[in-house]
Amino acid sequence: MIMLVLGVAALVVLMSALGMFSRAQVATLKQLGVWVVAIGGLLLAVLLLFTGRGATAIGALVMLGPLVWSWLGVSRPGPGTAGQRPSPRAGPMTRAEAYEVLGLKPGATEADIRAAHRRLMQAAHPDHGGSDWLTSRVNLARDVLLS
């Protein structure tokens, strides 16, 4: 009977953990992964020390310590910046900035603007390995210059 209760309790805990995992943000999951690796590495080092392999443990900590430390520093986003790319500048895009994004010189024709937009979208589109942010910048530059 006790095994049945423990099994049901374990199932409830697992299901709630999976539910929380499915609703978590990517940054939170990355941070969780970093902590799991860091704590697992420390536990492995302690295990190696207790089994008489202290030199191996110290070597592993020396090699992997800076990597884990840098992950911990990178995985802490500032307040209000989770999942956001920093904007190069605030406010609407200027015409000069739009020309720069599309790689054109001021005074380019509508056909030049559309051709540059098409060429950049082929490379910058998320379906072809680009990013949503870059795609939105290219689209905004086209809209600024054609308006």
N, C-alpha and C positions, 0 to 999 in steps of 0.2 A: 504494500500500500504506500509506503514511504517513497518507493522508487517511482511510482506513478505520479505522486505529488511533485517530486523533484523534476520529473520529466516534463510535466505540464508547466511548472515554473520556468524551466529552462526554455521551453518553447515560447512562452509569453515574453520572456526577456529577449530572445532572439528576434521575434517578430517586431517588437517595439524598436529594437536597435536597427533593424532593416528599414522600418518606417522613417526613423530619424535620418538614416543614411540617405534615403531617397529624396528627402526634402532639404538636405544640407547644400550649402553653396560650395562651389569648386574650391575656393580659397580655404574654407574650413576643412575640407577633405584633404587638401594638400598639407595643411598644418598638422592634421591628425597623422598622416603618413610620416611626416618628418619626426614627430614625437615617438611614434612606434619604432622607427628605425633607431632613433637616439637611445631610447630606453632599452630596446633589444640589444644594441651594441654594448651598452654599459653592463647589462646582465651577462652577456657573453664574456666580456672582459673579467667580470667577477668570477664567473665559472672557471675560466682559464687560470685565474690566480689561485683559486682553491684546489685545482687539480695539479698544481705544480708547474704550470706553463706560464709563468709570470712574464718572461721575456716576450713571448708571443702576444700576450695581452697588452703589454706596454707598447709594443710595435704597432698593433692594430689601433690602439687609441691615438698614437702619434700620427698615424696615417689618416685615419678616418675622422678624428676629432675636429680639425679645421673645416672639413667638408660639412659635417653636421652643424657646426657652429655657424657657418655661413648660411645654411638652409634655415636655421632658426632666425637669423637676422632678416633674411629676405621674406620669410613667410609671415611677417607681422605687418600687415597693411595699416596705414594710418587711419584715423577716424574718418568715416565717410568715403573712403577710397576703394573699398572692396569691389573688385571686378571692373573698375573703371580705368581707362587709359587717361593719363594726364593730358590735358589740353595744352598745346604749345602756346596758346594765348587765348584770353577771354574775348568774347564778343563775336560778331559776325565776321565772315571771311571778306577781306578786301579784294578788289580786282587784281591788284599786284600779287597778292598771295595766291589767288586762283590761277593766274598765269604761271606762277612758279610751280604749283602743284601739277598742272598739266604739262609743264615743260615747254611752254610757248612764250613768245615775245609779245609785248603789248601791240595791239593792232591786228592780231590774228583774225582771219575770217571765220565765219560760222562753220564752214566746211573743215577748216583746220582744227577748230575746237572739238567738233564732233569726232573727227578722226583720232585726235589725241585721246579723247575720252574713251573711245572704243578700244584703242590699243592698250591703254592703262587698265581698263576693266577686264580685259582678257587675262592680264597678269595678276591683278589685285583682287579679283573676285574670290570669295571664300570657297567656292566649289573648285577652284584651281590652286588652292594653297595660300590664298591671300587672307586678309582679315576684314571683319565688318567695319572696323574703324577706318581703314584705308579706303574701302569702297565708299563709305559715306563721305570722306573728304574729296574723292574724285568726283562723285556725283554733285556735291556742293559747289565745287569749283566750276563744273560745267554749268550749273544753274545760275551761278553768279555772273558768268561771262555771257550767257545767252539771254539774260533778263534785261 
